């Protein structure tokens, strides 16, 4: 009964935010991040466009079949979509699934044709099919195009340089939180390639339960483009004991980490990822993860998207929550009284914040507190 009451309150708050003038995007972001996410696909159809600043009154027409003629990506897209059977709900009639697969092909080709600077990659279809199944083909086309030119743009470069760069944030995050796990992984020379499919599909390819996939999409759509790499880090950190019990060699550790558990405590990990983003923002980790031409990455130019998205301030959700929680935790002075290093101060704070778990997702009072300049700029 208590769960149902909380759900009803959340639904009411979401619709109140949607019906306000102007739409209260800050509250929608808070709802997407907080426990349970956006709850239903019906709500996602209404909220996801607001999180991406997509005008649902001006959607592009459905793509036509002529897109398939002389398209350099068509054959690869066709192969990938045909292999995507497990991404559709179990028991779905074959004709319905085949119809959706045709729509999936058309959406991908449409976005690529309209944006010739984007390059298809294997795994892209795993993201597109999630939008197709939740919001339908026409709205999915608009949402995927916006996502592809912003959050996913680095994955769609001609080379994998920027994708590798984003993966380079994984180990510095782990090092800040658990140097022991970091050093073990470094000794094993495992690298970060085990997390590649997690990152470029927003975990859509590796999680078997569609409910978990859309819950993560709620979270990622409401946050900074680098949030998926923070979530990847908290999965590794959650599996600390398994990692340390593993043989310290590349093959063993890679095999362990690439087999992602399906029974993860998603709400707890989402809360931890948000905490880590605030405690160790990308700007602090940039030196370790830096590469040449860093200014080309979507994460570094997120300000442009931010400015174009009226009244959308995604990380205010996390920053406001963190500030409010810190004020409450100032009473616990003994833990932070004599920190030996900056890292141990942060770890002490993290111990408190993580202990609060998903229930600690605090209310965002206003989106207007966002600084005029993007304070969490990725690159100095």
C-alpha positions as CSV (number, residue, x, y, z in Angstrom):
1,X,0.0,0.0,0.0
2,X,2.9,2.4,0.9
3,X,4.6,1.6,-2.5
4,X,1.4,2.3,-4.4
5,X,0.9,5.6,-2.5
6,X,4.4,6.6,-3.3
7,X,3.9,5.7,-7.0
8,X,0.7,7.7,-7.2
9,X,2.4,10.7,-5.7
10,X,5.3,10.5,-8.1
11,X,2.9,10.1,-11.1
12,X,1.0,13.2,-9.9
13,X,4.2,15.2,-9.5
14,X,5.3,14.2,-13.0
15,X,2.1,15.3,-14.6
16,X,2.1,18.5,-12.6
17,X,5.6,19.3,-14.0
18,X,4.4,18.4,-17.6
19,X,1.4,20.6,-17.3
20,X,3.1,23.7,-15.8
21,X,3.9,26.7,-18.0
22,X,6.7,26.6,-18.8
23,X,7.2,22.8,-18.4
24,X,9.2,22.1,-15.2
25,X,12.1,20.2,-16.7
26,X,14.1,20.3,-13.5
27,X,11.4,18.3,-11.7
28,X,11.2,15.9,-14.7
29,X,14.9,15.3,-14.4
30,X,14.6,14.7,-10.7
31,X,11.8,12.2,-11.3
32,X,13.9,10.4,-14.0
33,X,16.9,10.0,-11.6
34,X,15.0,9.2,-8.4
35,X,14.0,5.8,-7.3
36,X,12.0,3.9,-9.9
37,X,12.7,6.4,-12.7
38,X,9.7,7.3,-14.9
39,X,7.7,4.3,-13.9
40,X,5.8,3.6,-17.2
41,X,6.3,3.7,-20.9
42,X,3.3,6.0,-21.2
43,X,5.1,8.5,-19.0
44,X,8.3,8.1,-20.9
45,X,6.6,9.0,-24.1
46,X,5.8,12.3,-22.6
47,X,9.0,13.0,-20.6
48,X,11.8,11.7,-22.7
49,X,11.2,14.4,-25.4
50,X,11.3,17.1,-22.7
51,X,14.6,15.7,-21.4
52,X,16.1,15.9,-25.0
53,X,14.3,19.2,-25.8
54,X,12.5,17.7,-28.8
55,X,9.3,19.4,-30.0
56,X,6.7,16.7,-30.4
57,X,4.4,19.1,-32.3
58,X,6.9,19.2,-35.2
59,X,8.0,15.6,-35.8
60,X,9.7,14.6,-39.0
61,X,7.6,12.5,-41.4
62,X,8.2,8.7,-41.3
63,X,11.2,7.7,-43.4
64,X,10.5,6.0,-46.8
65,X,11.9,2.8,-48.2
66,X,13.9,4.7,-50.7
67,X,16.5,5.2,-48.0
68,X,17.7,1.7,-48.6
69,X,18.8,2.3,-52.1
70,X,22.5,2.7,-52.6
71,X,23.0,3.3,-48.8
72,X,26.5,2.3,-47.7
73,X,25.3,1.2,-44.3
74,X,22.2,-0.7,-45.3
75,X,23.8,-4.2,-45.4
76,X,25.5,-3.9,-42.0
77,X,22.4,-2.4,-40.4
78,X,20.3,-5.2,-41.9
79,X,22.7,-7.8,-40.5
80,X,22.7,-6.3,-37.0
81,X,18.9,-5.8,-36.9
82,X,18.4,-9.4,-38.0
83,X,20.6,-10.5,-35.1
84,X,18.6,-8.5,-32.6
85,X,15.9,-11.0,-31.8
86,X,16.5,-11.1,-28.1
87,X,15.9,-7.3,-27.8
88,X,12.2,-7.9,-28.5
89,X,9.8,-9.0,-25.8
90,X,9.6,-12.8,-25.4
91,X,6.5,-14.2,-27.1
92,X,6.0,-11.3,-29.5
93,X,4.4,-12.7,-32.7
94,X,6.9,-13.1,-35.6
95,X,5.0,-10.7,-37.9
96,X,4.9,-8.0,-35.3
97,X,8.6,-8.4,-34.5
98,X,9.5,-8.4,-38.2
99,X,7.5,-5.2,-38.7
100,X,9.4,-3.5,-35.9
101,X,12.7,-4.7,-37.3
102,X,11.8,-3.0,-40.6
103,X,11.0,0.2,-38.7
104,X,14.3,-0.1,-36.8
105,X,16.2,-0.2,-40.1
106,X,14.4,2.8,-41.5
107,X,15.0,4.9,-38.4
108,X,18.7,4.2,-38.4
109,X,19.1,5.0,-42.1
110,X,17.0,8.1,-41.8
111,X,19.2,9.6,-39.0
112,X,22.4,8.7,-40.9
113,X,21.1,10.3,-44.1
114,X,20.1,13.5,-42.4
115,X,23.4,13.7,-40.6
116,X,26.2,12.6,-42.9
117,X,28.8,13.5,-40.3
118,X,27.6,10.5,-38.2
119,X,29.0,7.0,-38.8
120,X,27.1,3.9,-37.9
121,X,28.6,1.5,-35.4
122,X,27.7,-2.0,-34.3
123,X,25.6,-1.6,-31.1
124,X,23.9,1.6,-32.2
125,X,20.8,-0.4,-33.1
126,X,20.6,-1.6,-29.5
127,X,19.9,2.0,-28.4
128,X,17.5,2.7,-31.3
129,X,15.4,-0.4,-30.6
130,X,14.9,0.7,-27.0
131,X,13.4,4.0,-28.2
132,X,11.3,2.3,-30.8
133,X,9.8,-0.2,-28.3
134,X,9.0,2.6,-25.8
135,X,7.8,5.5,-27.9
136,X,7.0,4.2,-31.4
137,X,8.7,4.8,-34.8
138,X,7.9,8.5,-35.5
139,X,8.9,9.9,-32.0
140,X,11.8,7.5,-31.8
141,X,13.2,8.9,-35.0
142,X,13.2,12.5,-33.6
143,X,14.6,11.4,-30.2
144,X,17.3,9.2,-31.7
145,X,18.4,12.0,-34.0
146,X,18.9,14.4,-31.1
147,X,20.6,11.8,-29.0
148,X,22.9,10.9,-31.9
149,X,24.1,14.5,-32.5
150,X,24.7,15.0,-28.8
151,X,25.2,12.2,-26.2
152,X,26.2,9.5,-28.7
153,X,28.1,11.7,-31.1
154,X,31.6,10.6,-29.9
155,X,30.7,6.9,-30.7
156,X,29.7,8.0,-34.2
157,X,33.0,9.5,-35.3
158,X,34.9,8.0,-38.2
159,X,37.4,6.5,-35.7
160,X,37.1,5.1,-32.1
161,X,39.5,7.7,-30.7
162,X,36.8,9.6,-28.7
163,X,35.1,6.4,-27.6
164,X,38.5,5.2,-26.3
165,X,38.9,8.5,-24.6
166,X,35.6,8.2,-22.7
167,X,36.6,4.7,-21.6
168,X,39.8,6.3,-20.2
169,X,37.7,7.8,-17.5
170,X,36.8,4.4,-16.0
171,X,40.1,3.7,-14.3
172,X,40.5,7.1,-12.7
173,X,37.0,6.9,-11.2
174,X,37.8,3.5,-9.8
175,X,41.1,4.7,-8.4
176,X,39.5,7.6,-6.6
177,X,37.1,5.2,-4.8
178,X,39.0,2.0,-4.4
179,X,42.8,2.1,-5.1
180,X,43.1,-1.5,-4.3
181,X,40.7,-2.6,-7.1
182,X,42.4,-0.1,-9.4
183,X,45.9,-1.4,-8.7
184,X,44.7,-5.0,-9.1
185,X,43.2,-4.3,-12.5
186,X,46.3,-2.4,-13.5
187,X,48.5,-5.3,-12.5
188,X,46.2,-7.7,-14.5
189,X,46.5,-5.3,-17.5
190,X,42.9,-5.9,-18.2
191,X,42.3,-2.5,-19.7
192,X,38.7,-1.2,-20.3
193,X,37.6,-2.9,-23.4
194,X,35.3,-5.1,-21.3
195,X,33.1,-2.1,-20.8
196,X,32.9,-1.0,-24.4
197,X,29.6,-2.7,-25.2
198,X,28.2,-1.3,-22.0
199,X,29.1,2.2,-22.9
200,X,28.1,2.3,-26.6
201,X,24.7,0.6,-26.1
202,X,23.9,2.3,-22.8
203,X,23.9,-1.3,-21.4
204,X,21.0,-2.2,-23.8
205,X,23.1,-5.0,-25.3
206,X,24.1,-6.7,-22.1
207,X,21.0,-6.5,-19.9
208,X,18.4,-9.1,-20.6
209,X,15.5,-7.5,-18.7
210,X,14.0,-4.6,-20.7
211,X,12.7,-3.0,-17.5
212,X,16.3,-2.5,-16.3
213,X,17.3,-1.1,-19.6
214,X,14.6,1.6,-19.7
215,X,15.3,2.5,-16.1
216,X,18.9,3.2,-17.0
217,X,17.8,5.2,-20.0
218,X,15.7,7.4,-17.7
219,X,18.8,8.1,-15.7
220,X,21.2,8.7,-18.6
221,X,18.8,11.0,-20.4
222,X,18.5,13.2,-17.3
223,X,22.2,13.5,-16.8
224,X,25.6,14.4,-18.3
225,X,26.8,12.4,-21.4
226,X,29.5,10.8,-19.2
227,X,27.1,9.3,-16.7
228,X,27.2,5.8,-18.4
229,X,30.9,5.5,-17.6
230,X,30.3,6.4,-14.0
231,X,27.7,3.7,-13.9
232,X,30.2,1.3,-15.5
233,X,32.6,2.2,-12.7
234,X,30.1,1.5,-9.9
235,X,29.4,-1.9,-11.4
236,X,33.1,-2.8,-11.2
237,X,33.3,-1.4,-7.6
238,X,30.2,-3.3,-6.6
239,X,32.0,-6.5,-7.7
240,X,35.1,-5.7,-5.7
241,X,35.4,-9.0,-3.9
242,X,34.9,-11.0,-7.1
243,X,37.6,-9.0,-8.8
244,X,40.1,-9.4,-6.0
245,X,39.4,-13.1,-5.7
246,X,40.1,-13.5,-9.5
247,X,43.4,-14.7,-10.9
248,X,45.5,-11.6,-11.5
249,X,45.8,-11.9,-15.3
250,X,44.2,-10.2,-18.2
251,X,42.2,-13.2,-19.5
252,X,40.6,-14.1,-16.1
253,X,39.7,-10.5,-15.1
254,X,38.4,-9.6,-18.5
255,X,36.2,-12.8,-18.6
256,X,34.8,-12.0,-15.1
257,X,34.0,-8.3,-15.8
258,X,32.6,-8.9,-19.3
259,X,30.0,-11.2,-17.9
260,X,27.7,-8.6,-16.3
261,X,25.4,-9.9,-13.6
262,X,21.7,-9.5,-14.3
263,X,20.6,-9.2,-10.7
264,X,22.4,-5.9,-9.9
265,X,20.9,-3.6,-7.3
266,X,20.1,-1.0,-9.9
267,X,18.6,1.7,-7.7
268,X,21.6,1.6,-5.3
269,X,24.1,1.7,-8.2
270,X,22.3,4.6,-9.9
271,X,22.4,6.5,-6.6
272,X,26.2,5.7,-6.2
273,X,26.9,6.8,-9.8
274,X,25.2,10.1,-9.2
275,X,27.2,10.6,-6.0
276,X,30.5,9.8,-7.7
277,X,29.8,12.2,-10.5
278,X,29.4,15.0,-7.9
279,X,32.3,14.0,-5.8
280,X,34.7,13.4,-8.7
281,X,33.4,15.5,-11.6
282,X,34.9,14.9,-15.0
283,X,36.9,18.1,-14.8
284,X,38.9,16.6,-11.9
285,X,39.6,13.4,-13.9
286,X,40.3,15.1,-17.2
287,X,44.1,15.2,-16.9
288,X,44.3,11.4,-16.5
289,X,41.8,10.7,-19.3
290,X,43.0,13.5,-21.6
291,X,43.8,13.0,-25.2
292,X,44.7,15.3,-28.1
293,X,41.8,17.1,-29.8
294,X,39.8,16.6,-26.6
295,X,37.7,19.6,-27.4
296,X,35.9,17.5,-30.1
297,X,34.2,15.2,-27.6
298,X,30.4,15.6,-26.9
299,X,31.2,15.7,-23.2
300,X,33.3,18.8,-23.5
301,X,30.8,20.6,-25.7
302,X,27.7,19.6,-23.7
303,X,27.4,23.3,-22.8
304,X,26.2,23.9,-26.4
305,X,23.4,21.4,-26.0
306,X,22.7,22.8,-22.5
307,X,22.2,26.3,-23.8
308,X,20.0,25.1,-26.6
309,X,17.8,23.2,-24.2
310,X,15.6,25.8,-22.6
311,X,15.3,25.5,-18.8
312,X,17.1,22.2,-18.8
313,X,19.9,21.9,-16.2
314,X,20.6,18.1,-15.9
315,X,23.3,17.9,-13.3
316,X,21.5,20.4,-11.0
317,X,19.6,17.3,-9.8
318,X,22.8,15.7,-8.7
319,X,24.6,18.8,-7.4
320,X,21.6,20.0,-5.4
321,X,21.1,16.6,-3.9
322,X,24.7,16.5,-2.9
323,X,24.8,19.9,-1.4
324,X,21.7,19.3,0.7
325,X,23.1,16.0,1.9
326,X,26.5,17.5,2.8
327,X,24.7,20.1,5.0
328,X,23.0,17.3,6.9
329,X,26.2,15.4,7.2
330,X,28.2,18.3,8.7
331,X,27.1,17.1,12.1
332,X,29.1,13.9,11.5
333,X,32.4,15.8,12.0
334,X,34.3,12.9,13.5
335,X,34.5,11.1,10.2
336,X,35.9,14.1,8.4
337,X,37.7,15.8,11.2
338,X,41.3,15.0,10.4
339,X,41.5,13.9,6.7
340,X,44.9,12.8,5.7
341,X,44.5,13.5,2.0
342,X,41.9,14.9,-0.3
343,X,41.0,11.4,-1.4
344,X,40.2,10.3,2.1
345,X,38.0,13.2,2.7
346,X,36.0,12.3,-0.4
347,X,35.9,8.6,0.5
348,X,34.5,9.5,4.0
349,X,31.8,11.5,2.4
350,X,31.1,8.8,-0.1
351,X,30.8,6.3,2.7
352,X,28.0,8.4,4.1
353,X,26.3,9.2,0.9
354,X,26.3,5.6,-0.4
355,X,24.9,4.4,2.9
356,X,21.9,6.5,2.2
357,X,21.3,4.6,-1.1
358,X,18.6,5.4,-3.6
359,X,16.3,6.8,-0.9
360,X,18.7,9.8,-0.6
361,X,17.8,11.3,-4.0
362,X,16.8,14.7,-2.7
363,X,14.5,17.3,-4.2
364,X,15.7,19.7,-6.7
365,X,14.2,23.1,-5.8
366,X,15.1,25.0,-8.9
367,X,16.8,24.5,-12.2
368,X,17.9,28.2,-12.2
369,X,20.8,27.7,-9.9
370,X,22.8,26.3,-12.7
371,X,25.9,28.5,-13.2
372,X,26.0,30.7,-16.3
373,X,29.2,28.9,-17.1
374,X,29.3,25.1,-17.2
375,X,31.1,24.5,-14.0
376,X,31.6,20.8,-14.6
377,X,33.3,21.4,-17.9
378,X,35.0,18.3,-18.9
379,X,38.3,19.8,-20.1
380,X,40.0,22.8,-18.6
